[in-house]
């Protein structure tokens, strides 16, 4: 890192301004998400309403002209201008914190971590150079699985100072084959929704790894190293892993599981927050659905009776363009929004289920909640029942 260019401060005195409507889940470090109604108000999430996920104070850039990122673990350093001179790509992709819907998971079993509702994600158009082009520039060819020296992973190292790393930088890695594959659309991004990145979102340069949990899209880049094994950083080795229900904090063995990468298929109902306001008649159900790894959403099913019967919701991305999973006109790395009309005639439990084209089942403990999204309405009381949005039930885990 160029001395004095990009640095991770030791306190929170220089934090940026945030939108007042964000729901704050933690102040220091700052972690916040938008209201449900704001999240699904548009296909592209406004920058100010995009969720904020941080592990320490927001880094400060003192001098953009002296900023460089070291590539390949060697002496090659690229300035932001060097990266801007490479072909620019715009990739629309949904980023999601692996802890999204953790509050809901805690109703089934107590878990640790930031208490996210259903809005720890957002959909944006990211602009930047493809990582495959950057690596090609420094001598790593496209579609390289292993380098002559044995490198098999690309590690992103931030200047973000994390208590979990004992004051060291945040870091995470992806397989080299993914990093050198142009079709994977991994970016070194310097723009978000057509604007220069904001500090909260990684200014001046961040990684965007589409279809993968947000923890791998490292912000505030300092180095990009090619390494033999997966990153040994805390957030690759002792966090963001999937374990069966038999595991708890007394018997957990982190080394027995691989780091979480692709997020699972999932859906969430974002309307009907105030069930007490619902009256007999028609109600509009609105929410989102997405699947990791670029797998399209084949359909979103809605049940008005707790899963006894189903009908298909309307899915959409861009206005005026029909959404077809896997079609060239659709954004494969992005969520779809859905809408359905449901008749309320009495007691009712509305359930949403996302389906993609590869059968899959997920029973999850700590991260990547993919249970069916459910709301209940009891006509006799006109109030929200204890079971609320996105109720976690093992027997209703997403089975496709």
N, C-alpha and C positions, 0 to 999 in steps of 0.2 A: 504494500500500500504506500502510495506517495505520502511522505510526511506531511501531516496537517491537512490532507485533502478530505477524506471521509473517515469519521471516527465515531466510535460508540461512547457516548458520555457516561459518566458515573452516577448521574442523578437525573431527576425528572423535571428540572427547571426549564428546559428548552423544548417542551412538548408542543406539537402543532395544534392549531385550532381544530375542533371536531364539530360535526353537525349536532345541534341540540336535541334532535329527535332520536338519536341513537340510544338504545338500551345498553347501559354500562354494566358489564358483568364483573369487571375488575378495573380499578383506577391506575394502579401501579404494579406491574405493567398494564397498559391500557388495552382492554379487550371489550369490544362492543359489537352489537348487531342491530340492524334496523327492525322496525315494527313489521309484523307479518304483512299487513296491508301494503306497506311501502315496498317490501321486497318483490311482490308479484305485480306491482303496478305497471311494470314495463319489462320487456324482454332483456334489454341491456340495463344493468344496474348502474344508476348514477354513482360517480366516484365518491361523493360525500356520504352516500348511504351504503357503500360497500362495507362489509364487516371488517373490523380491525382485530388482527391477532398478533400479539407481541409478547416477547419474553423478557424484555428489558427496555431501557430508555431508547427513544427513537434516535438513530444516528444522525449526525450533523455533517453536511458537506461544506467545508470552508472555501474551497477553490475548485470549481469545475474544470479549469484548465490543467490542474495538476492531478486530476483523478485518472487512475489507470487500474486495470484488472490484470493480474498475472495469470497466464494461460499455460496449462500443461505441466505445472510444477517446475518449470525451468525459468530461464531468463526472459522469455517472451512476454512483453507487457503491451497491452492494447489500451489506447485512450478511448474515450467515448466517441470521439471523431473517427477513429479507426473502425470502430464497430458500426457507426452510422454509414460509413462508406460501403459496407457490404449490402447486398440486396435486402430491402426491407420487406417484411411479411406482416400482414395483419391476420391474427388468429383469434376467432371468437371462442372463448373457452370459459367454462364455469370452474371457479376455484372454491373448494369446500374444506373447511377445517374438519379434521377427522373426528373431533369431538362434537360436531353438530348433533343436536337433539340429546345431549347428555343429560339434561334435566329430566327428560322423559325416561331415559334409561334408568335413572336413579330411583324412579318409582317402582321399578321391578327389583332392583338390587343396588345398594349403595355403592357408588363409584367415586373416584377422585377426579379432580380437574375442574376447569372453568365451567360454570353452569350455563351452558348454551341452551337457548330455546331451539327453534327450527330454522333460524335465519343466519347461521354462521357459514354462509356461502353467498356468492354473487356471480353474475355473468357479465363479462366485459370483453371488449375487443382490444387485444394486446398487440402493440406494434414493436418490432425489433428485428434483429438478425437471427437467423436460425443457428442454433448451437452447432449443427453439423457443418455449416459454412465456416464458422469460427475455428472449429477443430481442423477442418481441411486446410485453412489458412496457415495453421501452425504445424502442418505435416501429418495429421491423422486423417486418413482417407475415409470417405463415406462407407458406411456399412462395415465398420471395423468392430469385431467382437473382442479381440484381444490384441494388444500391441506387441511388438517384438520383445519388449522388456517385461511383458506379463501383465500390463495394465488391463483391467476388465471393468472398471467402474470410473465414473466421473463424479468428483466430489465438489460441491459448491460450498465455499467458505465465506461467511459474512463478517462484517465488523461488529455485528450485534453482540453485546456482552451479556451472557446468560448466567444466572446463578447456578443453573443445572450443570453448566460446563465449568463451574468454579471460577467464573469471571472470564472464561475463554469465549471464543466466537461460536455462534450457531453454525452448524454444518450438517449437510445431508448429501446423499449420493443417489445416482441412478445408474443402471447398467450402461456400459460403453456402447453396446449395440443399439440401444435406444437413443443415446445422445448423438450418434453418427448417422442415424437414419433420417433423411429429410422428411419422410412421410410421418414421422412421429411429432413433427411441428414443435419441438422443444425450442424455446426462444430465449435469447438474452434481450429482454424487453426494456425499452426506455420510454414507451408511451402506453397510456391506458385510456381507452375511449377517445383517441385522437389528441390527447393532451399529454404534456410531459408528466411523468410519474410524480405523484405526491409523495411527501416524505413517509407517510404512514404505509405506503404501498411499495416502498423499495427504492426511491430516488437515490442515486441516478440510474441504477441498473440492477435488474433482478432476473432470476430464472423463472420461466413459466414452463411447467411440465404438464401438458394437458392430460386429462383423464386419470390423474394421480392425486392422492390426497395433498392438500395445500402445504403440508409440512415439508414437501420436497421442492417446492417452488421458492427457493431461498431468496430473500431480499438483501439489498445493500451489499452487493458482491464485492469481495476483496480478491479472492483467488478461485481459480477453477483448476483442480488437480486431477491427474489421471493416476489411479491407485489400483493395487492388485485385489484388495478385498473391499467389501462394503465399508462405508464410512464408519469409523469407530466412535463417532460423536454420540452424545447422550440420547438425542432424539431419533437416532437410528437403532441404538442398542438397548435402551432402557425406557423407551416410550413408543407409542404408536405401533403396537404389536397386538395381534389377535390371540386370545386364549379361550379355552372352553370354560363352561360354568363351574367346573370343579376346581378351578384355580382361584386362589385369593391372595391377599398381600402377605400371608404367612408362608405360602408354599410356591410362590411364583419363581420360575427359573427363566430369565429373559433369554438366555442363549438357546433355548429350545424352539424358538419361533423366529421366522424371518420378518424383517420390517414390512409393515403394511405399505402397499404401493397403490394399485387401482382401488378406487372406492366401489362399493357394491351398488346394485340397482336399488332405487328407493324413491319414495314419494312423500309429500307432506301436504296436508290441507292447511291453507293459510288464511282462509276466510272463516266466518262463524266463530270468531274469538269469544263474543258475548252470546252465549247460548240462551241467556235469559231474555234476550231481545227478539228471539225467533217466535213467530206466530204461525198458526195453521195456514198453510198455503205453500207457494213455491219459494224455495230458497236457492241462491246461486252458490255453488261450491267451486272455489278457485284454489289452485295450488301449483306445485312444481313437481317434476319427475326428472331423474337423471340416472345415468349409469356410467361407470368408469371405463377406461380403455377405449373410448370412442365407439362403444356399443350403443346403437340407437334405441330409442323407446318405441317399441312396436305398438303399444297401446297403454292407456290408463283406464282401469276398470273402477267403477263406483258401485258400491252397495248401499242401499238405503235401509237395510235391515240387518246390519251386523254380519254380513257375509253369506246370507241365505240366497240372495239373488244379486245379479250384477248387470250393469249396462256400461257401454263404453262412453267415456268423456271425450269432448273435443280437445285435440292437442294443437298447439301452435307455437311457432317461434317468431319469425318476421311477419309483420302484417301483410296480407295480400299474397303471400307465398305459401302454398300448401306444404305442410310438413309430412315428409315421407322418410322414415328411418332408413339410413344408408344411402339416400339420394344425394346427388351432387349439389342440389339446391339447399340442402339442410346442413346445419352446423353440427358436425359429428361430435365435437368436444363440448357442446353446450347443452344446457338443460332444455326441456320443453315445459311450457306452462299448460295447464289444463283448466277446463271449465265445464260444469255440468249443472243442470237444473234438477232439483229433487223436490218431490211433493212431501210436505210435512202434514201428516194427518193425526198423529198421536205420538206415543213414545217412539223414538227413532235413534238408531246408531248408524252414522254415515262413515263408510270405510273407503279409502282410496288404495289402489294397488297398481304399481307400475310393473310392466312386463317388457322384457327385451328378448331378443331372438335366441339366446342360449339359455337353456334351463339351468336354474341355480337356486340354492337355498342358503340362507344365512341365519345363524343363531349367534348373536354377538354379545360381548361382555362390556368392553370399555369404549370402543371406537366404532364409527361407521354404522350408526343405527339404521337398519333397513326394515324395521317392522312395518306392518301396515299402518296407515295413518287413519285415525278414527276419532270421531266426535259423537257425543250422545246428547239427546234432547229428551227430557221427560215432560210430556205435555201436562201432566197433572200438577207439576210444581213450577214449570216455566223457569227453571234455573239450571245452572251447569252442574252436572253430576260429577262425582269424584273422578270418574274416568274422563280425561280431557283430550285435547289434540294429541294425535300420534301415540295413543296408548300402546305401551309395549306388552305384548302377550306372546309367550313362547309358541302357543298353538296357532297364532296368527302371524308368525314370522314369515317374511316374504318368500313364498314358495312358488316357483314359476316353472 
